[in-house]
Amino acid sequence: MTMNSVSTRPTVAATANRSSRETFFRSANARRYTLLFLQVAIVVLLLGGWELGVRSGNINAFLFSSPSQVWEVLVQRFQSGEMVTDVRVTAVETLVGFAVGAIGGSVLGLLLWYSRFISDLAAPFIAAIGSIPVLAIAPMTIIWFGTEMLSKVVIVAFSCVVVSLTTSYKGAMRTDPDLINLLRSFNAGRGTIFFKLVVPSAMLWVLSGLRLNVGFALVGAIVGEYISSDSGVGHMILLGSSNFGMNIVLAGIVLVMLMMLFFNALVAFIERLILSWDRK
């Protein structure tokens, strides 16, 4: 065997690996762009068919409005500043309530790992609280905490706390017992085991709870604004429905959808940051 034949083998292997990686990335990009194109096409077709149906008289404009009318409402409310105020109010209520309920619930769920007795004792109460619909406690919350932002924050926090508490606790209890015993064999205390092993092991469960709670938080804010408010996207939808303004209602729904997409992207970004930090 010659030196040339030996030296060419790594080069051939490296070229093959590089080619396979390039093929994979090309296929992944092609799939992503294809999905994006199809998603945009579906939206365009639905909105276009809706608009054409209204303009041709086949769809009742009073009952279903039209994309152009909804767009006109959004532009008018943006120019007047009402839309910015409504979005800001609802966003603050959602984010603060999410921080209190989802993040606070995650911390409480992780801390329950310290005592199996307390977690078993609290289990039926947690289940009972989780079975209460937000709409049932919203009027009481308004009475207790007033009609300002605090009551909406409490409603949002209530919407999130049980899910985050449950998922984080399950993640903590699924920590590998062999690893726990290994750390104990090195005389590690419960605090060291908790911060060095339990919290990192449960992080995927915690993040899963946060993702689930994004929708609950926004719905909680909208419900609170339905009960009593003078601003917010929920207030906008309520005014539109009480005045039979379907274009205002649909404009509010569009804002809720856009806010939901933004909050999902924000949680996904935070998740990537945490997971990338955890890998280091």
Secondary structure by P-SEA (a helix, b strand, c coil): ccaaaaaaaaaaaaaaaaaaaaaaaaaaaaaaaaaaaaaaaaaaaaaaaaaaaaaaccccccccccaaaaaaaaaaaaaaaaaaaaaaaaaaaaaaaaaacaaaaaaaaaaccccaaaaaaaaaaaaaaaacccccaaaaaaaaccccaaaaaaaaaaaccaaaaaaaaaaaaaccaaaaaaaaaacccaaaaaaacccccaaaaaaaaaaaaaaaaaaaaaaaaaacccccaaaaaaaaaaacaaaaaaaaaaaaaaaaaaaaaaaaaaaaaaaaaaac
